[in-house]
Structure formats: C-alpha cells, structure tokens
Amino acid sequence: MIEIEFRKVGKSFVDRQTAQARAAVTNVNLSIKSGEVVSIIGPSGCGKSTLLNMGAGLYLPTEGEVFVGGERVTKPVRKVAFMLQKDLLMPWRNIRANVTLGLEIDGIREAERRRIADELLAKCHLKGFEEHYPYQLSGGMRQRAALARTLAVDPQVLLLDEPFSALDAQTKMVLQQDLAKMLYEKKKTALFITHDLVEAIALSDRLLVMSERPGTIVEEIVVDLPFRDNPLERRKLPEIGPLQGRLMELLKVGKETAELH
C-alpha cells in the first residue's frame, strides 16, 4: 500500500520585495510504501522541508497533488506526525505530560495515555525521567522525549526534518539506533530529511537526491543492504563507502543533472 504520494507537485512562494512568485520545488513525483523509510538529500534551500510541510498539509501545493493513505491532502493531516531539529517540548509540562499531549487532544483516557507514554519512554531509555521537566534533561534526552511524543499518537506516516542534526556524533548514533529499531518493529512509514549522507544510508530503504532550487528529484537509489533496524551494524558494511561516494557525486552535479531531465 502507498502511504504517501506526491504527484507532479510544485510549490511557489511570493517574494515580498518583488511581489513575484519564486518556485521552491517543481515536478516532484514520489511514493512511499507502507513500512518503508525514505531519505531525501539535497543542497540547502532546495525545498526538502517544503515537501515535508506539504506532506503534513501545512502547505498546499501550487501545482500537483499530495496523498496520504490514498486521500488527497487539503488540510493538516492527523495521520501524519512531524519531528523537527528542535524538540519543542513545553517547559511547563513534565516529560510524560509532553509525550501525552497529542493523546489528550485525541481524547484518550488518562490511564491509557499514561500507559502509552511510559511504554515509549522506556523504549527511548527515559524510564525514571517521566516526572522530570525539559530543563532537567540533556539535549539528547529531550530529543528522545520528542521521538516518544511523535510515536505516541501512532501516526500513519512520520515526517522527520533533520531531527538529530544539533546533537553530538555519539548521541546522534544512539538516537539513530533507537529510531531505526522502533520504525522497524512498528512497521512505520517515514520520510526523512538529512544532510548527513551516512545517516541517510544507515536508516533508509531508498534515497532520493534533489537538485538545487527549484528542487526536483534527480535520482533514486535503492539501499539494498541488511540491518535497516540496526544502523550501527549497517555503518560497518563495505558498501557504505561507494554509496556515499555516489551521493557526493550527485550533489556536486545536481544542478546539471536536473537540467538534463
């Protein structure tokens, strides 16, 4: 089953100074199957985050259509959960209360909210910190709490916009491991943005490379490697180096490649 799909999608924004429309992305076609993890890489400003915003229904495309679960996106989608670079935890709520926020909005009973939150916090290595507040946790711990909050609402599709880019290398790899395991176990569908090429390879089933602005997909690479649920092991595979080299080559010539399509 196709969980999220972009059909000939383009998005333009009006420049406030010139009052002219400028294209952020153009002619984007992609589809992601249930349980698949796909990463998008590309130069800064090529429209990666714009695609995620359209997938969540926060922006509507100027051209084309976006579908989630077979339904056309015309407004914010409850089946989609967003995780960003910043944890955006509410400082006045403890960690459990932050994780249960979406469940409260959905009207889930308190006992069930607590059960779901505590189960996810344990999986995210935050057992014992349920009553702590965000200021009492490290950056990595707060991002784990943000991951638990994202998964708590049991989304159909996860949109992840560089969620680990602000973390140190060691913490990043630990969180990659947690994320990969949970996505695999829960068979979740995810669209992931990162500038870290090895991170993209380690976490993904497929890689999509975008051109410079206005962004469009110039190449798709299938990551036919084991250990998608264990990125620490996948990182050790000899195939990682050639894949990373190919991505570096594509990013260097992305503009020229786009002009040939």
Secondary structure, DSSP 8 states (H G I E B T S, - for coil): -EEEEEEEEEEEEE-TTT--EEEEEEEEEEEEETT-EEEEE--TTSSHHHHHHHHTTSS--SEEEEEETTEE--S--TTEEEE-SS----TTS-HHHHHTHHHHHTT--HHHHHHHHHHHHHHTT-TT-TT--GGGS-HHHHHHHHHHHHHHT--SEEEEESTTTTS-HHHHHHHHHHHHHHHHHTT-EEEEE-S-HHHHHHH-SEEEEE-SSSB-EEEEEE---S-TT-HHHHTTSTTHHHHHHHHHHHHHTHHHHHHH-
